[in-house]
Amino acid sequence: MNASTLDSSLTSSIMNNATMLNNSTIINDSYIITNPLYLEVGNSLYRFNVNSSTCYGKDFDDIFEGFTGQFRDSNCYTYIIQFIIVLLMYVNVGRGKYWLLLFIASLTGVCGAFIEHSTIAVICQNKYKNTTFRTLPTLLLNELFWIPSEYSIPLLNLIKMQAFSKEKLARFMRFSILLLGIPFICFRFLIGYKRMTSGYLLDTDIRAYHGGAFGIMAIADILCTFSILYLVKKSSLDAKNNNIMNHAKHSSYTILIVVDVVSLFLSILEIITNIGPYKDDISNAYVIPFHCVKNSFALILAADALIFKYGVSVEKSSSGNNSYSNNNNNNNNMNMNMNMNMNKSNGSGSIMMGKNKSKSEGSSNSQKKSYNNYRLINNYSPSPNDNLPSLNSNSMGRSKYNNNNNSNHVANISPYNYQTYEPDNMYSGKNINNNYYSKHNY
């Protein structure tokens, strides 16, 4: 339909309502002519307005065309690809609370995106161009998925912080983050209720509610960041020479700063572009990049955790090789020193002969002969209850290592839960860093 086919009365009605159109707003001619109420905020037909981010420019003939057409929207595609990648990571390398929460965040995100864009595919069909929807319950129901999807980010940072300490500060921060979740949930349900009763996704009020919700997220993230920085600084002396711990810290710093900056700017821009004296001077378009990055937080954190796992694997492999080499050197030194001490006690000067003999006859014979020399020199006769001393540092180290395995000495590097050993203590059973050890798997 175009303007040339309309009668004069309808044309006059359109012209009378043309003053409602902003200079920057362009609306399909057929929509304006059919129903001028597309320009009225609060009416369900406002969904066809460009500022509603709902049905503008979407001419769907059926629901299937509408849903597949929504894949070009990054808010739809991002959640789908994020879920696929995080699922693959979780199945193959993910363990513990941290990875489980990442998986839940990606799962609820894709469910929320599916419900929201399916609703759009229905209400934006051509046959409903002039239909007013009084309520859209799916848009309120959808908040049950958006809440865990978005607030999982502060909870993930909380798990990171708890990996550094179990002190009073960690308990206080846990209480604070959970308490901040209450106003966040309230803002999200206000968004859902407004969407349900209005029949579209965005207007000035809904954007302001978004600003409040993102502000709560920013506060929670910043609190976690400062807590982690404080705890890391407190434990820096214990782990300053550990490459794995340094990698964990730098990784956490980078991701925490990105999350904090995005959440903070997203909240500020959502508020000032819709409320206050500058709302007409600053475009809502500045919000879009930050909002798109926010939608990918779960994928970013999952990639960071995977990179950390790779770094730990490299360090572990390098530590194993270095420890094996050092252990062999220590074994030779131990045998030589013991032979020297025994020969000195016996008044014999055949130090080199003892050393060469130990080397040539193999580890088993060396151990036996060294023990026999020790017994003869010191006039020692073992009783049936005595255990023969082991002179092989490999067997000593591995025995200690195996015993300590039963004592759960393996360090769980929270929040990623990867087993790692410090290079100089591969066989000593010593934890990498007591501050990173946790009784729980994160």
C-alpha positions in Angstrom: 0.0 0.0 0.0 1.3 3.5 -0.8 0.0 7.0 -0.1 -1.3 7.6 -3.6 -4.1 5.0 -3.2 -5.5 6.5 0.0 -8.5 8.7 0.3 -8.2 12.2 1.5 -9.5 11.6 5.0 -6.9 8.9 5.8 -4.2 11.1 4.4 -5.3 14.0 6.6 -5.2 11.7 9.7 -1.7 10.7 8.9 -0.5 14.3 8.4 -2.1 15.3 11.8 0.0 12.6 13.5 3.2 13.3 11.6 4.3 15.7 14.3 5.0 12.7 16.5 7.8 11.5 14.3 11.3 12.4 15.4 13.7 13.8 12.8 16.0 10.7 13.1 13.2 8.2 12.9 12.3 6.4 9.7 9.3 4.1 9.6 8.0 2.0 6.8 5.3 3.9 4.9 2.7 1.1 5.1 3.1 1.1 8.9 2.5 4.8 9.2 -0.4 4.9 6.9 -2.1 1.8 8.4 -1.9 2.9 12.0 -0.3 6.1 13.4 -0.3 4.5 16.9 3.1 2.9 16.0 4.6 6.1 17.3 2.9 6.0 20.7 5.0 4.7 23.6 2.9 2.3 25.7 0.9 1.0 22.8 1.6 -2.5 21.7 1.9 -1.3 18.1 4.9 0.7 19.2 6.8 -2.5 18.5 7.1 -1.4 14.9 8.9 1.8 15.9 12.7 1.8 15.3 13.3 2.8 18.9 11.6 -0.3 20.3 14.2 -2.7 18.8 11.4 -5.2 18.3 9.6 -5.4 14.9 11.1 -2.5 12.9 12.1 -3.6 9.4 10.8 -7.2 10.0 8.2 -8.5 7.6 7.8 -12.1 8.4 5.3 -14.3 6.6 5.4 -17.1 9.2 7.0 -17.9 12.5 9.7 -20.2 10.9 10.8 -17.4 8.6 10.8 -15.0 11.5 12.9 -17.2 13.8 15.5 -18.0 11.2 15.6 -14.4 10.2 16.5 -13.5 13.8 19.9 -15.2 13.5 21.3 -12.1 11.8 20.7 -10.4 15.1 23.9 -10.7 17.2 21.9 -10.9 20.4 20.5 -14.1 19.1 23.5 -15.7 17.4 26.0 -14.8 20.2 24.1 -16.8 22.8 23.8 -19.8 20.5 27.5 -20.0 19.5 28.5 -19.3 23.1 26.4 -22.2 24.3 27.9 -24.6 21.8 31.5 -23.6 22.6 31.1 -23.6 26.4 29.3 -27.0 26.2 32.3 -28.5 24.3 34.7 -27.1 26.8 32.6 -28.2 29.8 32.3 -31.8 28.5 36.0 -32.2 27.6 37.9 -30.2 30.2 35.5 -28.6 32.7 35.4 -29.8 36.3 34.1 -28.2 39.5 31.8 -25.3 40.5 33.5 -22.8 38.2 32.9 -24.7 35.0 29.4 -25.8 36.1 28.4 -22.2 36.6 29.8 -21.3 33.2 27.8 -24.0 31.6 24.6 -22.9 33.5 25.2 -19.3 32.4 25.5 -20.3 28.7 22.5 -22.6 28.9 20.2 -20.1 30.5 21.4 -17.5 28.0 20.5 -19.6 25.0 17.1 -20.4 26.6 16.4 -16.7 27.1 17.5 -15.9 23.6 15.3 -18.6 22.2 12.1 -17.5 24.1 12.7 -13.8 23.3 13.4 -14.2 19.6 10.6 -16.8 19.2 8.2 -14.2 20.6 9.5 -11.6 18.2 9.0 -14.1 15.3 5.3 -14.4 16.3 4.3 -10.8 17.0 6.2 -9.4 14.0 4.4 -11.3 11.3 2.7 -9.4 8.6 -0.7 -10.7 9.6 -0.3 -9.0 13.0 0.7 -5.6 11.8 -2.5 -4.0 13.1 -3.0 -6.3 16.1 -2.6 -5.0 19.6 -1.3 -7.5 22.2 -2.5 -6.7 25.7 0.0 -9.0 27.4 3.0 -11.1 26.3 3.6 -13.5 29.2 6.6 -15.1 27.6 8.6 -11.8 28.0 8.1 -12.0 31.8 8.8 -15.7 31.9 12.0 -15.0 30.1 13.4 -13.2 33.0 13.8 -16.5 34.8 16.6 -17.2 32.3 18.1 -13.8 32.0 18.6 -13.4 35.7 21.0 -16.4 36.2 22.6 -15.8 32.8 23.6 -12.2 33.7 24.2 -12.4 37.4 26.4 -15.5 37.0 29.3 -13.1 36.2 29.6 -11.7 39.7 29.1 -15.2 41.1 32.0 -16.5 38.9 34.2 -13.6 40.1 33.2 -14.5 43.7 34.4 -18.1 43.1 37.7 -16.7 41.9 38.0 -14.6 45.0 37.2 -17.5 47.3 40.1 -19.4 45.7 42.5 -16.9 47.1 41.2 -16.9 50.7 38.8 -18.4 53.1 39.1 -15.5 55.6 36.5 -13.2 57.0 36.8 -10.9 53.9 35.8 -13.8 51.6 32.8 -14.6 53.8 31.8 -10.9 53.9 32.1 -10.6 50.1 30.0 -13.7 49.6 27.2 -12.2 51.7 27.5 -8.8 49.9 27.3 -10.4 46.4 24.3 -12.5 47.3 22.6 -9.4 48.9 23.2 -7.3 45.8 21.4 -10.0 43.8 18.1 -9.0 45.4 17.9 -5.5 43.8 19.2 -7.0 40.5 16.3 -9.5 40.5 13.9 -6.7 41.2 15.2 -4.6 38.3 15.0 -7.6 36.0 11.4 -8.4 36.9 10.5 -4.7 36.4 11.9 -5.1 32.9 10.0 -8.3 32.3 6.7 -6.9 33.6 7.0 -3.7 31.5 7.7 -5.8 28.4 4.8 -8.1 29.1 2.3 -5.3 29.5 3.6 -3.1 26.7 4.2 -5.8 24.0 7.7 -4.7 22.9 11.3 -4.9 24.1 12.5 -1.4 24.7 11.4 2.1 25.6 12.8 4.8 27.9 11.6 3.2 31.1 12.9 -0.2 30.2 16.3 1.2 29.2 16.5 2.9 32.6 15.7 -0.3 34.4 18.4 -2.0 32.4 20.8 0.7 33.6 19.9 -0.1 37.2 20.4 -3.8 36.7 23.8 -3.3 35.0 24.8 -0.9 37.7 24.2 -3.6 40.3 26.3 -6.0 38.3 29.1 -3.4 38.0 29.1 -2.8 41.8 29.3 -6.5 42.5 32.1 -7.0 40.0 34.1 -4.1 41.3 33.8 -5.3 44.9 35.1 -8.7 43.8 38.0 -7.1 41.8 39.2 -5.0 44.8 39.0 -8.0 47.1 41.0 -10.2 44.7 43.6 -7.5 44.3 43.9 -7.2 48.1 44.2 -10.9 48.7 46.7 -11.4 45.8 48.9 -8.6 47.2 48.7 -10.2 50.6 49.9 -13.6 49.3 52.4 -12.2 46.7 55.5 -13.1 48.7 54.5 -16.8 48.8 54.0 -17.1 45.1 56.2 -14.5 43.5 58.5 -17.1 41.9 55.8 -19.4 40.7 55.0 -19.1 37.0 51.7 -20.8 37.2 50.5 -18.5 40.0 51.7 -15.5 38.1 49.8 -16.6 35.0 46.6 -17.1 37.1 46.9 -13.6 38.6 47.6 -11.8 35.3 44.7 -13.7 33.7 42.4 -12.8 36.5 43.5 -9.1 36.3 42.8 -8.8 32.6 39.4 -10.5 32.6 38.2 -8.7 35.8 39.2 -5.3 34.4 37.4 -6.1 31.1 34.2 -7.2 33.0 34.3 -4.2 35.3 34.8 -1.6 32.6 32.1 -3.0 30.3 29.5 -3.3 33.1 30.3 0.2 34.4 30.1 1.9 31.0 27.0 -0.1 30.0 25.2 1.1 33.2 26.2 4.7 32.8 25.3 5.0 29.2 21.9 3.3 29.6 21.0 5.8 32.3 22.3 9.0 30.9 20.9 8.3 27.4 17.4 7.9 28.8 17.3 9.9 32.0 18.5 13.4 32.8 19.5 16.5 30.8 21.8 14.7 28.3 19.3 12.1 27.1 18.7 14.0 23.9 22.3 14.8 23.2 23.8 11.2 23.5 22.6 8.5 21.1 21.6 5.1 22.4 23.8 3.6 19.7 26.8 4.0 22.1 25.3 1.4 24.3 25.4 -1.4 21.6 29.1 -2.3 21.6 29.2 -2.7 25.4 25.9 -4.7 25.4 27.2 -7.1 22.8 30.4 -7.7 24.8 28.3 -8.2 27.9 26.4 -11.0 26.1 29.7 -12.8 25.5 31.0 -12.7 29.1 30.5 -16.5 29.7 32.4 -17.3 26.5 35.2 -14.9 27.5 35.6 -16.4 30.9 35.5 -20.0 29.5 38.2 -19.2 27.1 40.3 -17.7 29.9 39.9 -20.8 32.0 40.9 -23.0 29.0 44.0 -20.9 28.4 44.9 -21.3 32.0 44.6 -25.1 31.8 46.9 -25.0 28.8 49.5 -22.9 30.7 49.3 -25.3 33.7 49.8 -28.3 31.4 52.9 -26.8 29.9 54.3 -25.9 33.4 53.5 -29.3 34.7 55.3 -31.0 31.8 58.3 -28.7 32.2 58.4 -29.3 35.9 58.3 -33.0 35.5 61.4 -33.0 33.1 63.4 -30.7 35.4 62.5 -32.7 38.5 63.5 -36.0 36.9 66.9 -34.5 35.8 67.5 -32.9 39.2 66.5 -36.2 40.9 69.1 -38.2 39.0 71.8 -35.7 39.9 70.8 -35.9 43.6 70.9 -39.7 43.4 74.5 -39.7 42.2 75.5 -37.1 44.8 73.8 -39.1 47.6 75.5 -42.3 46.7 78.9 -40.7 46.4 78.6 -38.8 49.7 77.5 -41.9 51.6 80.4 -43.9 50.2 82.8 -41.1 51.1 81.5 -41.0 54.7 81.6 -44.8 55.1 85.1 -45.0 53.7 86.3 -42.3 55.9 84.9 -44.0 58.9 86.7 -47.2 57.9 90.0 -45.5 57.3 90.0 -46.4 53.7 91.0 -44.0 50.9 89.2 -45.8 48.1 86.6 -43.2 47.5 86.8 -43.3 43.7 86.8 -47.1 43.6 83.6 -47.1 45.7 82.0 -44.6 43.4 82.9 -46.4 40.2 81.8 -49.7 41.5 78.5 -48.4 42.5 77.9 -47.0 39.0 79.0 -50.1 37.2 77.0 -52.7 39.0 73.6 -51.0 38.7 71.2 -49.5 41.1 70.2 -52.7 42.8 73.7 -54.0 43.4 74.9 -50.5 44.4 72.1 -50.3 47.0 73.0 -53.8 48.4 76.7 -53.3 48.6 76.4 -49.8 50.1 74.2 -51.2 52.8 76.6 -54.1 53.4 79.5 -51.7 53.8 77.4 -49.6 56.1 76.6 -52.7 58.3 80.2 -53.9 58.4 81.8 -50.5 59.1 79.4 -49.8 62.0 79.2 -53.4 63.3 75.5 -53.2 62.8 73.3 -56.3 62.7 69.7 -55.7 61.8 67.0 -57.2 63.8 64.0 -59.0 62.1 61.8 -56.0 62.8 64.2 -53.4 61.3 63.6 -52.0 57.8 66.5 -51.8 55.4 67.4 -48.2 54.6 66.8 -47.1 51.1 69.7 -45.3 49.4 67.9 -44.5 46.2 66.4 -41.1 46.1 64.1 -42.0 43.3 62.4 -44.7 45.3 62.4 -42.4 48.4 60.9 -39.6 46.5 58.2 -41.7 44.8 57.4 -43.5 48.0 56.8 -40.1 49.7 54.9 -38.9 46.7 52.6 -41.9 46.7 52.0 -41.7 50.5 51.2 -38.0 50.2 48.7 -38.8 47.5 46.7 -40.6 50.0 46.8 -37.5 52.2 45.2 -35.4 49.4 48.3 -33.2 49.0 47.6 -32.4 45.4 47.0 -28.7 44.9 43.7 -27.8 43.4 44.2 -24.5 41.7 40.9 -22.9 42.2 38.8 -22.0 40.4 39.9 -24.1 37.6 40.7 -27.3 39.5 43.8 -28.5 37.7 46.4 -30.6 39.4 49.8 -29.0 39.4 53.1 -29.2 41.2 55.9 -26.7 41.9 59.0 -27.6 39.9 61.3 -27.9 42.9 58.8 -30.0 44.9 57.5 -32.5 42.4 58.3 -35.4 44.7 58.1 -33.6 48.0 54.3 -33.4 48.1 54.4 -29.7 48.9 51.5 -27.6 47.7 52.2 -24.9 45.1 50.7 -22.3 47.3 48.7 -22.8 50.4 46.6 -19.7 49.6 45.5 -21.5 46.4 44.6 -24.8 48.0 41.0 -25.5 48.7 39.2 -28.4 50.2 36.5 -27.9 47.7 36.6 -28.3 43.9 35.8 -25.1 42.1 
